Amino acid sequence: MNRAVMRRRVTGASGRKRVSAPEDSEPRRSLVTFCRVMAETALSPGRSGNMSIRVAGGMLITPTGMPYRGIAATDIVEVLEDRSVPAGQRVPSSEWQMHLDIYASRSDADAIVHTHSLNATALSCLRRDIPAFHYMVAAFGGDRVVCAPYATYGTDALARHALKALGQRHACLLANHGAIVLGSDIAQAFERAQELEVLAAQYLIALQAGRPHILDRRDMKQVLEKFRTYGLQTEPGEGA
C-alpha cells in the first residue's frame, strides 16, 4: 500500500472496531494526565506538539488541534498498525505517521513526546546538533543529540529524517520545528523532554558566552557506560 493511500485511511473513518484501548483504559488516562502537565509546564505552547503511547495493535495519540487543558480520555485517538483509525474518533495528530514509524523501528520505545519547547526549537532553527558540551547529553543514548533535516510536518520525509536522526538514541531535534523524545513509558518520555529543554537552554547560554568545550569520545564513552546503571537501586543481576 502506498503512503498516499495510507494517509487517506488514517484521516478517513475506518469501519474497524477498536481492539486494544477502551475509553477508560489506563494508557488513555496517562496521556490525559501528561497533556495537563504539558499545559501546566508550557513545555509545548498552545496546541503545538503531541504525545503517544504504544498499545497492542497500534498506538494511542493526542488529537489534532485541541488545547491540552481540555483533552479528555475520549478525545485520545487510536491508530492501528495498518494505519487505519477505528470509526467514531477524533482526527489524530498530523504527526501520527512519524510516531507510528518510530514504534515500528524501535522496540524499546513505548511512548513518544514531541514538543515545540522554546530552547530546543531555537536550536532546531539554527539547525545545530547538541554536542557533548555537558555529560548529561549521554542521557539520550549518544555523544550528541542530532538535528534532523527540515521537512514539512506530517510528511513521509519528516518521518524518515526523524528515524535517521534518532538512530538508537532517545531524542533528536527537527530542523525549524522542535524536538522528539522517546521513553519506555509516557512519564519517562516526558521527563526526557524536560531534560532536553534544559540542555538546549544551557547550550544556547554557553554559545552566547563563548565557545563551549566539547567532551571527547573517550570521556563520553565512560559516561555512557556509567549511564547503563544510572538510577538503578540494585546491582545488575541482583533481585529487586
N, C-alpha and C positions, 0 to 999 in steps of 0.2 A: 504493500500500500504506500503510495507516495505521500509526501508531507502535506500537500495541499488538501488531499482527502482527509488526512488525519486532523488537520485544523478544522475542516468543516464538521467533522464528527464531534470534536470536543466542544465546539460552540453551539452545536445543534442539540436537540432533545432526543437522546437515545431512549429506546423503549426498554432497555435492560433494567433489571431491578438491582438495588444496592445489595452487595454481597457481604460486606465486612464492617460497616461503620454505621450502626444505628444512631438516631439523632441524640440519644442520651449517652453515647459511648464516652469512655474516659479520654481517648485521643481528641475528640471534638471539644470536650471541656478544657483540656490542656491548651489547645490552640486559642480558645476564647480567653483563658487566663492570661496568656502571653500577648494576645492582642491588646488587652488592657494595660499590661505592663509596658508595651511598646508606646501606647498613648501617654502614659504617665511619665516615662523617661524621655520622651521625644527623640528616641533613637532613630526613628524614621519619621519625618514630619508629615502632617496631614494624612493623606491616604496613600502615601508612597510606600514602596516595599511590599513584601509579602512573606508568608510563612507556610510551611507544610510539614506533615508527618507521614511517614510510610505506614501503610496498613496492608493487611493481607489482600492481595488482588489489585493493589494500586496505591493511591495516596489521598490524603485529605489536604486541602489547600484553602487559603483565605479567598473570599470572593473579590472580584474586581471592583474598584472604585468605591468601597464602603469605608467610612471612618472607623478606626479601630475601636473607639469607645462604644460604638453601637452594635458591634458584631455579636450575634448570639450563636449557640450551638447549631441551630437550624440553618444558619447562613453559611456554615462551612461546607465546601463543595468536595464531593468525592469524584476523583478521576480514576478510571480503571487503567490497568496495564495496557489494554488495547487502544488507549487514548480516547475512549468514549466516556460520556458523562451520563449517568442514570437520570431518568426524567424527573422533573419536579424540583430541580435545584436552581440555585443562582448561577450566574456565569462565573467560571473560575478566573483567578488572576491571569492577566495576559502573559505572565511568565511561567504558566503551567508546564510548557514544554521543557524549559530549562530544568525545572525541578524533576520532572519525570525522567529525563535523560540522565541526570546525576544519579538518581536512585538505581537506574538500570546499570550504571557503570561502577557504582561504589556501594558494595555490600555493607561497608562499615558505617554508612550514613543512614540514619533513620529519622532525621529531622533537618530542615533547612530554614535558615533565616536570611532574607535578602533585605538590605536596608539602603537608604539614601542618607546615611548619617553624615553630619557636617564635615568632619575632617577626612574620613575615608573617601567621601565623594570629592572633596577638594583635591586630594592626591590623585584620584582617578581622572580628574580633569587635566592634571599635569601629565597624565599617562606615565606615572612613575611607580615602579615596584616599591615595596617597603623592604629595604635590605636589613641586614643584621646589625643595625645601629644599636640595638638592645637585645640582650639574650632572650627576652620573652617572645621574640619573633619565632623561636623554636616551638612555642606552644601551638603553632599552626602546622607543625609537621615538617618543616624545612628550614633552610637558611635564608629564606626571603618569602614575602607574600607577593605573588606575581600579579601584575595588572594585565588583564586580557585586552586584546584589540577592541576597538569600538564596533558595535553592530546595533541596528535598530532593535528596540525592546520587543520581546515576543517572537523573535525570528529564529529560524534554524541556525543562522550564523552565530547569533549570540550564544545559543546553547553549545555549539561546537567550541567557540572561543573560551567559554567558561570551563568546559571539561578539560581543555588543554592547559589552561592556566592553573587549574586546581591540581592536575596530576594526582598525586597521592596526598596532597596537603588538605587542610581543613578549611581553607579560606582563599579567596582571591578578590582582587578589585576588578571592576568592569569599567573600562575607559569611558569617561564623560557620563557616568551613570551611577555607580555606587559600589556596594560590596555584597558578596555572598559567602555564607559561613555554614559549615556542616557540623552536625553533632550526633551522638548516639541517642539522644532524646532532645526534646524541644528546650528543656531547661539548659542543657549543655550548649546547644547551638546558640541560644540567646546570650548566655554568659560569654561565649567566644565572640559574638558580635560586639558586645560591650568592650571586651578586651581589645579587639581590633580597633575600635574607635579611639580608645585611649592611646594605643601605639601610634595611630595615624596622627593624633594631636601632638604627641611628643616629637614625632619625626618632623612635622611641619615647624614646630618651635625650634628644634635643633637646626634645621635648614636656614631659618631666619637669623640665627645667631652665628652661624659659620658653616664649616664643613664637617658633618658628623664623622667620627671614626667608626669604620665598619669592622666588626669582628671577623676574623679569618675563618676558613673552613675547619681548621683544627679546633678552634675554640667552639664553633657551633656544633661540631661533631660530638664534643664532650657534653655540651648542654643537651643535645638531642638524646644522647644515651641516658643522661640523668632524668630527662622528662619521661622516659619509659616507665619509671616507678614513681613519678611525682604525684603526691596526693594519696598514694596507697597507704592504708593503715596496717597492712601486714606485708611481710616479705613475700616475694614471688614464690609460689609453691606452698605457702602456709595456708591453713584454713582461715576462714573469715572470723 
